[in-house]
Amino acid sequence: MKNVLIVTYYFPPYGGGAVIRIHNFVKYLPKFGFLPIVLTVKEKYYEKTYSTPTLLDEYSEKIAINRVNSFEFIGSKAKSRIYGIREKTFGDKVFTYPVKILVDKVLVPDGTILWAPHALLHGRKIIRNNGIDIIFSTAPPFSSHIIAYLLHKISGKPFVVDYRDDWIRHRPYRKLNGDVRFRLAKRLEYMLVKDASKVITSTHESIELFKGKYPHINTD
């Protein structure tokens, strides 16, 4: 059985649309000869409202889940208020929300990149100690792809990128067309796709778009 390092920001007990696809990958990959070893953030960075802990009961006991810290300063309760799930406090309105908007507008691809230092440090250890054969990342958020790409460069292990949504056509980036962050995102995507052993997408439309932008990619 081959060992696969799964790099994903969102993972159960977080629930909802951002998790279902990677949840099913991790659940069923062992049936095809791949043992997932998950690298994700600690639960304190997720909005509690979307918690679905029962998803964790569907995994084999052999699947290891490694949760790391992030330099994000916003915890789960504040995120729940910021995203409109709970009523915002005065502190959210005058400090937390404005700072989050600023961070997301400055950092590439967005504020979740702040888990990268911890993820890279821990990811190297996982690769070294577990005989990882393949690195697999899913996005958005696209920080997971950047982390997987850097781990690939460090270790020399092949990596596979899974696009649940297109990066450059993702709504936050469509608004940035032409500015520095947009150009940097395009360059990063090109580097990722160029080095990836496989590119997986969720729609046939995305496949055609990738083939048009990057004719060299393996579309089998």
Backbone hydrogen bonds, N-H to C=O, Kabsch-Sander energy under -0.5 kcal/mol:
donor,donor_aa,acceptor,acceptor_aa,energy
2,K,33,G,-2.4
4,V,35,L,-2.6
5,L,134,I,-2.7
6,I,4,V,-0.7
6,I,37,I,-2.6
7,V,5,L,-0.7
7,V,136,F,-3.4
8,T,6,I,-0.7
8,T,39,L,-2.2
14,Y,11,F,-1.9
15,G,50,Y,-2.0
19,V,16,G,-1.6
20,I,16,G,-1.4
21,R,17,G,-0.6
23,H,19,V,-2.9
24,N,20,I,-2.1
25,F,21,R,-1.9
26,V,22,I,-2.6
27,K,23,H,-2.1
28,Y,24,N,-2.3
29,L,25,F,-2.4
31,K,28,Y,-1.3
32,F,29,L,-2.0
33,G,30,P,-1.4
34,F,29,L,-1.8
35,L,2,K,-3.5
37,I,4,V,-2.9
38,V,64,A,-2.7
39,L,6,I,-3.3
40,T,66,N,-2.7
41,V,9,Y,-0.9
42,K,68,V,-2.0
45,Y,42,K,-1.9
46,Y,43,E,-2.0
50,Y,47,E,-1.3
51,S,48,K,-2.0
52,T,13,P,-5.0
55,L,52,T,-1.9
56,L,53,P,-1.4
57,D,54,T,-1.0
58,E,55,L,-1.6
59,Y,56,L,-1.3
63,I,60,S,-1.5
64,A,36,P,-0.6
64,A,62,K,-0.5
66,N,38,V,-3.0
66,N,64,A,-0.5
67,R,65,I,-0.6
68,V,40,T,-2.5
71,F,114,L,-2.0
75,G,73,F,-0.6
76,S,44,K,-1.6
79,K,75,G,-2.2
80,S,76,S,-2.1
81,R,77,K,-1.5
82,I,78,A,-2.8
83,Y,79,K,-2.5
84,G,81,R,-1.5
85,I,80,S,-2.0
86,R,80,S,-1.7
93,K,89,T,-1.8
94,V,90,F,-2.1
95,F,91,G,-2.0
96,T,91,G,-1.7
97,Y,92,D,-2.8
99,V,95,F,-2.4
100,K,96,T,-2.3
101,I,97,Y,-2.4
102,L,98,P,-2.1
103,V,99,V,-2.8
104,D,100,K,-2.7
105,K,101,I,-1.6
106,V,102,L,-1.3
107,L,103,V,-2.8
113,I,110,D,-1.8
114,L,111,G,-1.5
115,W,112,T,-1.9
116,A,113,I,-2.1
119,A,115,W,-2.4
120,L,116,A,-3.1
121,L,117,P,-1.9
122,H,118,H,-2.5
123,G,119,A,-2.9
124,R,120,L,-2.0
125,K,121,L,-1.2
126,I,122,H,-2.3
127,I,123,G,-2.5
128,R,124,R,-2.3
129,N,125,K,-2.8
130,N,126,I,-1.8
131,G,127,I,-0.6
132,I,127,I,-1.1
133,D,3,N,-2.7
134,I,3,N,-1.6
135,I,158,P,-2.5
136,F,5,L,-3.3
137,S,160,V,-2.3
138,T,7,V,-1.6
139,A,162,D,-1.8
144,S,141,P,-1.3
146,I,142,F,-1.5
147,I,143,S,-2.5
148,A,144,S,-2.4
149,Y,145,H,-2.6
150,L,146,I,-2.3
151,L,147,I,-2.4
152,H,148,A,-2.3
153,K,149,Y,-2.2
154,I,150,L,-2.3
155,S,151,L,-2.6
156,G,152,H,-2.7
160,V,135,I,-2.9
161,V,198,K,-2.0
162,D,137,S,-2.6
163,Y,161,V,-0.5
163,Y,200,I,-3.3
164,R,139,A,-3.0
164,R,162,D,-0.8
165,D,139,A,-0.8
170,H,167,W,-1.3
173,Y,170,H,-1.7
174,R,170,H,-1.8
175,K,171,R,-1.1
176,L,173,Y,-1.4
177,N,174,R,-1.0
179,D,176,L,-2.8
183,R,179,D,-2.2
184,L,180,V,-2.5
185,A,181,R,-2.4
186,K,182,F,-2.2
187,R,183,R,-2.0
188,L,184,L,-2.5
189,E,185,A,-2.7
190,Y,186,K,-2.1
191,M,187,R,-2.1
192,L,188,L,-2.4
193,V,189,E,-2.8
194,K,190,Y,-2.4
195,D,191,M,-1.6
196,A,192,L,-1.7
197,S,159,F,-2.7
198,K,159,F,-0.8
199,V,218,N,-0.7
200,I,161,V,-3.2
202,S,163,Y,-1.1
207,I,203,T,-1.4
208,E,204,H,-2.1
209,L,205,E,-2.1
210,F,206,S,-2.6
211,K,207,I,-2.5
212,G,208,E,-1.9
213,K,209,L,-2.2
214,Y,210,F,-3.3
217,I,214,Y,-1.8
219,T,217,I,-0.7
